[in-house]
Amino acid sequence: MIVPMRKLSLLVFYKDYQNFLDELRERGVVHIYENKQRAAENETLQAKLYQIRRVNEMIRLLENRSVEENGVKVDRVGEDLLVYLEEQYHRQEQIISQLEILEKDLVLYEPWGNFSRERIAELVKVGWELRFFTVSDRKYLLEWEEQFNSMVINEQQGQKYFVTVTPQDQREKPDADTFVFPQESEECIRGTIEQLKNELSQISVHLDEITGEAIRNLKYYRETIGEVTDFLKVDTGSQMLIEDKVIALEGWIPVDCEVEMKKFLQGCEVYYEFSTPTPDEDVPVLLKNNRFTKLFEPITEMFALPNYHELDPTPFFAPFFMLFFGLCMGDGGYGLLIWAVCFGLLKKASPAMKGYLKLGEYLGIATIIVGILTGSFFGIALESVEWTWLKGIKEYFVTEANYGKYLNGYNPMMVVAIIIGIIQILFGMCLSAVKMAKQFGFRYAMSTIGWVVVLIMAGITWGLPLCGGILPRFLLYIFYGIMAVCVFAIVFMNSPGKGVLTNFGSALWGTYNMATGLLGDTLSYIRLFALGLTGSILGGVFNTLAFDLTVSLPVVLRFIAILLILLAGHTINFGLCMIGAFVHPMRLTFVEFYKNASFEGGGKKYSPFCRRVVTEK
């Protein structure tokens, strides 16, 4: 859910302003209004923000080194350390660029083998000139050997590399391309490459040694810059009033903090006023969910935070996302692996990672449940194996062999995927109706409610007979009556306050969009079945390859071969399944569900003006 906010307006005497800000920062609950235009024009603020970006980029580079803590201290701090590290990385980039150029130059010498430039210079002294040429095989002429004393040195990829020895005053030369060597000799280039590689290695070793201490120092430096930045941001949101004697501030606080804030403000010599935010105000968003739903908040933030005046979609898509992940993975063995890895890492993980690992446990559990229901475990189709302990339960696996006869030959998991899709789409439309009723009033939600009821009633009325069911006649008439009322709401209540013709035209356009959009959205959910089926089949293929291709091998070699094939095959399959199991549920959430729920997004995160936690250097 989105935590309700209260708008706080303040008037502070200019002499008390700085002390008041310090006390307000200690409270750490007020999100101060920031004037974006003034912030963009404030050069000092922009310089500090740029500095923070530099620090963040350097921390990212150092954290990517993944080296163990070794306790090596650094003799630089703050800006000095940042500049030094940037210079080291810049030097690394220079060396890598130089090495690429030198290695290209070195390749030019390879076709010619070893030769001495000194010996060539001696030929020049006695009046002869050694020249280097290249030409395609078919253009090389044998008479050049008599005419120019040519000699083929090498042949590569249809090219001949040859030299000629002619008098210095001879201007005539073969009809071939003159080969130009780099200015440096081969020996000199090799020496330079070796020197640069040693320097590159030394820089890398040095950075590895100071990484741990440097990261801590940079984080401390970032927090100190952030302290200054926070005050500068507050200044951009303040206004000078009454001949610059009074400063006006605005901000927002969670409604639960209003009582404590009033007590604090009553002890300060300031004027304050609390009010309810209006619909046109850009109020910061603070999400508050239960222990389970909170795990899915990072997924919400990947797309966008909801704006303050709509519903938080997190608790509504969380169960669906968990189910979608399990359906896309589709294998109980893979789910057990996910759960075991996350469970094993959870105790030693940092607080920032624990939420992700806990989410991984839930996703693993969902995959295990789906795998058990469908009878798939590390690519093994449990319904097809002759294991004694499975005889009593094989008939209950949700497979085409067991339930296809009840569904006209369709795979039951495909039907389940479509049903889940229809449920989520209708659920999203219900949320859209609730949102419109909350923001504009109930009459603006009547058309959407009408569509939901019509779709449900039509599904029961015409879908039940297809499944062999019979709807009583009196109930059928009741359904028709309800649908007629809903159609009236769809046609004449879709644009409250506008004319009949406008409503009718909007209804026609809405009907077209509903017919085409609903079909496309529903079909998207079939991928849940397709991805899960693909992963199970591919896992089974690797199992077959491992056991069938190694039949003729000795026992020990066969065991090793089977192990290697299974490890390689299931690693590839697991990776592909993981990608699909994350990407497609997010697509269904961010596209199909968000669209039908009329999700707007664009909310800015609640970021109170507070003292930053500065760690020890």
C-alpha positions in Angstrom: 0.0 0.0 0.0 1.0 3.7 -0.4 1.5 5.4 3.0 -0.8 8.4 3.3 1.1 11.7 3.4 0.4 15.1 4.9 1.6 18.4 3.4 3.7 20.5 5.8 4.0 24.3 5.2 6.6 26.2 7.2 7.6 29.9 7.7 10.9 30.4 9.5 12.7 33.6 10.5 15.9 33.9 8.6 18.2 34.1 11.7 16.7 30.8 13.0 16.7 29.1 9.6 20.0 27.2 9.8 19.5 26.0 13.4 16.0 24.9 12.5 17.2 22.9 9.5 19.7 21.1 11.7 16.9 20.1 14.1 14.6 19.2 11.3 17.3 16.9 9.8 17.7 15.2 13.1 14.0 14.3 13.0 14.5 12.7 9.6 10.9 12.4 8.5 10.2 15.4 6.2 10.5 15.1 2.5 11.4 18.7 1.5 9.9 20.1 -1.7 12.7 20.5 -4.3 12.3 23.1 -7.1 13.7 21.2 -10.1 14.2 24.3 -12.2 16.2 26.1 -9.6 18.1 22.9 -8.8 19.1 22.6 -12.4 20.3 26.2 -12.4 22.3 25.8 -9.2 25.9 25.3 -10.4 27.2 24.3 -6.9 24.4 21.6 -6.5 25.0 20.2 -10.0 28.8 20.1 -9.3 28.1 18.1 -6.1 25.7 15.7 -7.9 28.3 15.2 -10.7 30.9 14.4 -8.0 28.6 11.8 -6.4 28.1 10.2 -9.9 31.9 10.0 -10.2 32.1 8.4 -6.8 29.3 5.9 -7.6 31.0 4.9 -10.9 34.3 4.3 -9.2 32.7 2.3 -6.4 30.9 0.2 -9.1 34.3 -0.4 -10.9 36.0 -1.4 -7.6 33.1 -3.7 -6.5 33.3 -5.5 -9.9 36.9 -6.6 -9.1 35.5 -9.1 -6.6 38.7 -9.4 -4.5 38.9 -10.6 -0.9 39.6 -8.1 1.9 43.4 -8.0 2.6 43.6 -5.1 5.0 45.9 -2.9 2.9 45.6 0.8 3.8 45.6 3.7 1.3 47.3 7.0 2.0 44.8 9.1 0.1 41.2 10.1 1.1 38.3 11.9 -0.4 38.7 13.8 -3.7 42.5 12.9 -3.7 41.7 9.2 -3.7 39.0 9.6 -6.3 41.3 11.4 -8.7 44.1 8.9 -8.1 41.8 5.9 -8.8 40.4 7.6 -12.0 44.0 8.2 -13.1 44.8 4.5 -12.6 41.8 3.4 -14.6 42.5 5.9 -17.3 46.1 4.7 -17.5 44.8 1.1 -17.8 42.6 2.2 -20.7 45.5 4.0 -22.4 47.7 0.9 -22.0 45.0 -1.4 -23.5 44.6 1.0 -26.4 48.3 1.1 -27.0 48.6 -2.7 -26.8 45.9 -3.1 -29.5 47.8 -0.8 -31.8 51.1 -2.5 -31.2 49.7 -6.0 -31.6 48.3 -5.0 -34.9 51.7 -3.6 -35.9 53.3 -6.9 -34.8 51.0 -8.9 -37.0 52.4 -7.0 -40.0 55.8 -8.6 -39.4 54.5 -12.2 -39.2 54.4 -13.1 -42.9 58.0 -12.0 -43.4 59.7 -14.0 -40.7 62.9 -12.8 -39.0 65.1 -10.3 -40.9 67.7 -7.8 -39.9 67.2 -4.1 -40.8 71.0 -3.7 -40.3 71.7 -6.1 -43.1 69.3 -4.2 -45.3 71.1 -1.0 -44.5 74.4 -2.7 -45.6 72.9 -3.5 -49.0 72.0 0.1 -49.4 75.6 1.1 -48.8 76.9 -1.0 -51.6 74.2 0.3 -54.0 71.4 -2.3 -53.8 67.9 -1.9 -52.5 65.7 -4.5 -50.9 62.0 -3.9 -51.4 58.9 -5.7 -50.0 55.8 -6.4 -52.0 52.4 -8.2 -51.8 50.3 -9.4 -54.6 47.5 -11.9 -55.2 48.6 -15.4 -56.3 47.2 -15.1 -59.8 48.9 -11.8 -60.5 52.4 -12.9 -59.5 54.6 -13.2 -62.6 57.6 -15.7 -62.7 59.6 -13.3 -65.0 59.9 -10.9 -62.0 62.5 -13.4 -60.6 64.8 -12.6 -63.6 63.8 -9.0 -64.0 63.9 -7.9 -60.3 65.6 -10.7 -58.5 62.3 -11.4 -56.7 61.9 -14.1 -54.1 58.7 -15.3 -52.5 58.9 -15.2 -48.7 55.5 -16.5 -47.7 52.0 -17.3 -49.0 48.9 -16.7 -47.0 45.2 -16.5 -47.8 45.7 -16.1 -51.6 48.5 -13.5 -51.2 52.2 -13.8 -52.0 54.7 -11.9 -50.0 57.9 -11.4 -51.9 61.0 -9.2 -51.9 63.1 -7.8 -54.8 66.8 -6.9 -54.9 67.5 -4.2 -57.5 70.1 -1.5 -58.0 69.2 1.8 -56.3 69.0 3.7 -59.5 66.4 1.3 -61.0 63.0 3.0 -61.0 61.0 0.1 -62.6 59.3 -2.2 -60.1 56.8 -5.1 -60.1 53.1 -4.3 -60.6 52.4 -5.1 -57.0 51.6 -3.3 -53.7 54.6 -2.0 -51.8 54.5 -3.2 -48.2 55.1 -0.5 -45.6 56.4 -1.6 -42.2 55.8 0.2 -38.9 58.4 2.7 -37.9 59.5 0.5 -34.9 61.3 -2.8 -35.5 59.7 -6.1 -34.5 62.1 -6.4 -31.5 61.3 -2.9 -30.3 57.5 -3.5 -30.6 57.8 -6.8 -28.7 59.8 -5.1 -26.0 57.3 -2.3 -25.7 54.4 -4.8 -25.5 56.1 -6.7 -22.7 56.8 -3.4 -20.8 53.2 -2.3 -21.1 51.8 -5.7 -20.0 54.0 -5.5 -16.9 52.8 -2.0 -16.1 49.2 -3.1 -16.6 49.7 -6.1 -14.3 51.2 -3.9 -11.6 48.3 -1.4 -11.8 45.8 -4.3 -11.5 47.6 -5.9 -8.6 47.8 -2.5 -6.8 44.1 -1.8 -7.4 43.2 -5.3 -6.1 45.3 -4.6 -2.9 43.5 -1.3 -2.1 40.0 -2.2 -3.3 38.5 -2.9 0.1 39.8 0.2 1.9 39.2 2.4 -1.1 35.5 1.4 -1.3 34.9 2.2 2.4 36.7 5.5 2.0 34.7 6.4 -1.1 31.4 5.5 0.6 32.4 7.8 3.5 33.3 10.5 1.1 30.0 10.1 -0.8 28.0 10.5 2.4 29.9 13.7 3.3 29.1 15.1 -0.1 25.5 14.0 0.3 25.2 16.0 3.5 26.1 19.2 1.6 23.9 18.2 -1.3 20.8 17.7 0.9 21.1 21.3 2.2 21.6 22.6 -1.3 18.4 20.8 -2.4 16.5 22.3 0.5 17.7 25.7 -0.5 16.3 25.3 -4.0 12.8 24.6 -2.5 12.8 27.5 -0.1 11.4 31.0 -0.9 12.4 34.3 0.6 9.4 36.4 1.8 8.8 39.8 3.5 12.0 41.6 2.4 14.1 38.3 2.8 13.3 38.1 6.5 11.1 35.0 6.4 11.9 31.8 4.6 9.0 29.5 3.4 9.5 25.7 3.1 7.1 23.0 2.0 7.4 19.2 2.4 5.5 16.0 3.1 5.5 13.6 6.0 3.8 10.2 6.6 0.5 10.7 8.4 1.7 8.5 11.3 4.5 11.0 12.0 2.1 14.1 12.2 1.6 14.0 16.0 5.3 13.8 16.8 6.1 16.5 14.3 3.5 18.8 15.8 5.0 18.4 19.2 8.4 19.3 17.8 7.2 22.3 15.9 5.3 23.7 18.9 8.7 24.0 20.6 10.2 25.9 17.7 9.6 29.6 16.8 8.1 28.8 13.4 4.7 29.0 11.8 3.5 25.6 10.5 0.4 24.2 8.8 -0.6 20.7 7.9 -2.9 20.0 5.0 -4.1 17.2 2.8 -2.3 17.0 -0.6 -4.5 18.0 -3.6 -4.8 15.7 -6.7 -2.5 18.0 -8.8 0.4 17.9 -6.3 3.4 15.7 -6.9 3.5 13.9 -3.6 6.4 11.5 -2.8 5.6 7.8 -2.5 6.4 5.5 0.4 5.4 1.9 0.0 4.4 -0.2 3.1 3.7 -3.9 2.6 3.7 -7.1 4.6 6.7 -9.3 4.8 5.8 -11.3 1.8 4.7 -8.5 -0.5 7.6 -6.3 0.4 9.9 -8.8 -1.3 8.4 -7.8 -4.6 8.9 -4.1 -4.2 12.2 -4.1 -6.2 10.2 -5.5 -9.2 7.7 -2.6 -8.9 10.6 -0.1 -8.8 12.2 -1.7 -11.9 9.3 -0.3 -13.9 8.2 2.8 -11.9 6.8 3.7 -8.6 3.0 4.3 -8.6 2.0 7.9 -8.3 0.6 9.0 -4.9 -3.0 9.1 -6.1 -3.3 5.5 -7.4 -3.1 2.0 -5.9 0.2 0.3 -5.1 0.2 -2.7 -7.6 2.8 -4.7 -5.6 0.4 -6.7 -3.4 -1.9 -7.4 -6.4 0.7 -8.8 -8.8 3.0 -10.5 -6.2 1.1 -13.9 -6.0 0.7 -13.9 -9.8 4.4 -13.2 -10.4 5.4 -16.0 -8.1 3.0 -18.4 -9.9 4.2 -17.3 -13.3 7.8 -17.9 -12.4 7.0 -21.4 -11.3 5.1 -22.1 -14.5 7.9 -20.8 -16.7 10.6 -22.9 -14.8 8.2 -25.9 -14.7 10.7 -28.3 -13.2 10.6 -29.4 -9.5 14.3 -30.2 -9.5 15.3 -26.8 -10.7 12.9 -25.3 -8.1 14.6 -27.3 -5.4 18.0 -26.1 -6.6 16.9 -22.5 -6.5 15.5 -22.9 -3.0 18.6 -24.7 -1.7 21.0 -22.1 -3.0 19.0 -19.2 -1.6 18.5 -20.9 1.7 22.2 -21.7 2.0 23.3 -18.1 1.2 20.7 -16.4 3.3 22.5 -16.7 6.7 25.8 -15.1 5.5 24.3 -12.6 3.1 24.4 -8.8 3.7 21.1 -7.1 4.8 20.7 -5.7 1.3 20.8 -9.1 -0.3 18.6 -11.0 2.2 15.4 -9.7 0.6 16.4 -10.9 -2.8 17.4 -14.3 -1.4 14.1 -14.6 0.5 12.3 -13.8 -2.7 14.4 -16.5 -4.4 13.2 -19.0 -1.8 9.5 -18.3 -2.5 10.1 -18.5 -6.3 11.9 -21.8 -5.8 8.9 -23.1 -3.7 6.5 -22.1 -6.5 8.6 -24.0 -9.0 8.7 -27.1 -6.8 4.9 -27.1 -6.5 4.5 -26.7 -10.3 7.1 -29.5 -10.9 5.3 -31.8 -8.5 1.9 -31.1 -10.1 3.2 -31.7 -13.6 5.5 -34.6 -12.7 8.8 -33.0 -13.9 12.0 -33.4 -12.0 15.4 -32.5 -13.6 13.9 -33.3 -17.0 12.5 -36.6 -15.9 8.9 -37.1 -16.8 7.7 -39.0 -13.7 4.6 -40.3 -15.4 6.7 -42.3 -17.9 9.1 -44.0 -15.5 8.5 -47.4 -14.0 9.2 -46.6 -10.4 7.2 -48.7 -7.9 6.6 -45.8 -5.4 5.1 -43.7 -8.2 2.4 -46.2 -9.3 -0.3 -44.8 -7.0 0.2 -41.1 -7.9 1.2 -41.1 -11.6 -2.5 -40.8 -12.6 -2.8 -37.5 -10.7 0.0 -35.6 -12.6 -1.4 -32.7 -14.5 -0.4 -33.9 -18.0 -2.1 -34.4 -21.3 -2.1 -38.1 -20.9 -4.1 -37.9 -17.7 -6.4 -35.0 -18.4 -6.3 -34.4 -22.2 -9.4 -36.6 -22.7 -11.4 -34.2 -20.5 -10.3 -31.1 -22.5 -10.8 -32.3 -26.0 -7.1 -33.2 -26.4 -5.7 -29.9 -25.2 -2.8 -29.9 -22.8 -4.2 -29.1 -19.3 -1.3 -26.7 -18.5 -2.1 -24.7 -21.6 -5.7 -24.4 -20.4 -4.5 -23.5 -16.9 -2.2 -20.7 -18.3 -5.1 -19.2 -20.3 -7.5 -19.4 -17.3 -4.8 -17.7 -15.1 -4.4 -15.0 -17.8 -8.1 -14.3 -17.9 -8.3 -14.1 -14.1 -5.4 -11.6 -14.0 -6.8 -9.5 -16.8 -10.2 -9.3 -15.1 -8.6 -8.6 -11.8 -6.6 -5.8 -13.3 -9.8 -4.3 -14.8 -11.4 -4.4 -11.3 -8.4 -2.5 -9.9 -8.8 0.0 -12.7 -12.4 0.5 -11.6 -11.4 0.9 -8.0 -8.7 3.4 -9.0 -11.1 5.5 -11.1 -13.7 5.5 -8.3 -11.1 6.6 -5.8 -9.8 9.4 -8.0 -12.9 10.7 -9.8 -16.0 9.1 -8.3 -18.0 5.9 -8.7 -19.8 6.9 -11.9 -16.4 7.1 -13.8 -15.9 3.4 -12.9 -19.3 2.2 -14.0 -18.2 1.4 -17.6 -15.2 -0.6 -16.5 -17.3 -2.5 -14.0 -19.9 -3.2 -16.7 -17.2 -4.7 -18.9 -16.0 -7.0 -16.1 -19.5 -8.2 -15.4 -20.3 -8.7 -19.1 -17.2 -10.7 -19.7 -17.8 -12.9 -16.6 -21.5 -13.5 -17.4 -20.8 -14.2 -21.1 -18.1 -16.6 -20.2 -20.5 -18.5 -17.9 -23.4 -18.3 -20.3 -21.7 -19.6 -23.4 -18.7 -21.3 -21.9 -20.6 -23.7 -19.5 -22.5 -25.5 -22.3 -19.2 -26.1 -24.1 -17.9 -28.0 -21.0 -21.1 -30.1 -20.8 -22.8 -28.0 -18.2 -26.4 -26.7 -18.2 -27.5 -23.3 -16.9 -31.1 -23.2 -15.5 -33.4 -21.1 -17.7 -34.4 -18.7 -14.9 -30.7 -18.1 -14.1 -30.0 -17.6 -17.8 -32.7 -14.8 -18.0 -31.2 -13.2 -14.9 -27.8 -13.2 -16.5 -29.2 -11.7 -19.7 -30.9 -8.9 -17.7 -27.7 -8.1 -15.8 -25.7 -8.0 -19.1 -28.3 -5.7 -20.6 -27.8 -3.3 -17.6 -24.1 -3.5 -18.0 -24.2 -2.8 -21.7 -26.3 0.3 -21.0 -23.5 1.5 -18.6 -20.8 0.7 -21.1 -22.6 2.6 -23.9 -23.9 5.6 -22.0 -21.7 5.9 -18.9 -18.2 5.6 -20.3 -17.7 9.4 -20.4 -19.7 11.0 -17.6 -20.7 14.6 -18.2 -20.5 14.4 -22.0 -23.2 14.0 -24.6 -25.0 10.8 -25.7 -23.2 10.8 -29.1 -19.8 11.2 -27.5 -20.5 8.3 -25.1 -21.8 6.1 -28.0 -18.7 6.8 -30.1 -16.4 6.1 -27.2 -18.3 2.9 -26.5 -17.7 1.7 -30.1 -14.0 2.5 -30.0 -13.7 0.9 -26.5 -15.5 -2.2 -27.8 -13.0 -2.5 -30.7 -10.0 -2.1 -28.3 -11.5 -4.5 -25.8 -12.1 -7.2 -28.5 -8.6 -7.0 -30.0 -6.7 -6.2 -26.8 -8.4 -8.9 -24.7 -7.6 -11.6 -27.3 -3.9 -10.5 -27.6 -3.4 -10.2 -23.9 -4.9 -13.6 -23.2 -2.8 -15.3 -25.9 0.3 -13.8 -24.2 -0.3 -16.1 -21.2 0.1 -19.2 -23.4 3.9 -18.6 -23.2 3.7 -19.6 -19.5 2.8 -23.1 -20.7 5.2 -23.0 -23.7 8.3 -22.0 -21.6 7.6 -24.5 -18.9 7.1 -27.3 -21.5 10.2 -26.3 -23.4 12.4 -26.4 -20.3 11.1 -29.9 -19.3 11.5 -31.3 -22.8 15.0 -29.9 -23.2 16.0 -31.3 -19.8 14.7 -34.7 -20.9 16.7 -34.5 -24.1 19.9 -34.0 -22.2 19.0 -36.9 -19.9 18.5 -39.1 -23.0 21.8 -38.0 -24.6 23.7 -38.7 -21.4 22.4 -42.3 -21.0 21.9 -43.4 -24.6 25.1 -42.0 -26.2 27.3 -43.6 -23.5 26.0 -47.2 -23.6 29.1 -48.6 -25.3 31.6 -47.0 -22.9 33.3 -48.8 -20.0 31.6 -48.4 -16.6 33.9 -45.8 -15.2 34.2 -43.8 -18.4 30.4 -44.0 -18.9 29.8 -42.6 -15.4 32.2 -39.7 -16.0 30.6 -39.0 -19.5 27.1 -39.1 -18.1 28.0 -36.8 -15.3 29.7 -34.2 -17.6 26.8 -34.3 -20.1 24.2 -33.9 -17.4 26.1 -31.1 -15.7 26.7 -29.2 -19.0 23.2 -29.8 -20.4 21.2 -29.0 -17.3 23.4 -25.9 -16.6 22.5 -24.6 -20.1 18.9 -25.5 -19.7 18.7 -24.0 -16.2 20.2 -20.7 -17.4 17.7 -20.5 -20.3 14.8 -21.3 -18.0 15.9 -18.7 -15.5 16.0 -16.0 -18.2 12.6 -16.9 -19.4 11.2 -17.2 -15.9 12.2 -13.7 -15.0 11.6 -11.9 -18.3 8.2 -13.2 -19.3 6.5 -12.8 -15.9 7.8 -9.2 -15.8 6.4 -8.7 -19.3 3.0 -10.0 -18.3 3.1 -7.8 -15.2 4.3 -4.6 -16.9 2.4 -4.9 -20.1 -0.8 -6.9 -19.8 -1.6 -6.4 -16.1 -0.5 -2.8 -15.8 -2.4 -1.9 -18.9 -5.7 -3.5 -17.8 -5.2 -2.0 -14.3 -4.7 1.5 -15.8 -1.4 1.8 -14.0 0.2 5.3 -14.6 3.3 5.3 -12.5 5.7 8.2 -12.4 5.9 8.5 -8.6 9.0 9.9 -6.9 10.4 8.0 -4.0 9.9 9.4 -0.4 13.4 10.6 0.6 13.3 12.5 3.9 15.7 15.2 4.8 17.8 13.4 7.4 21.3 13.0 8.8 23.2 10.4 6.7 24.6 7.4 8.5 28.4 8.2 8.2 30.5 5.1 8.8 33.9 5.1 10.3 36.8 5.6 7.9 
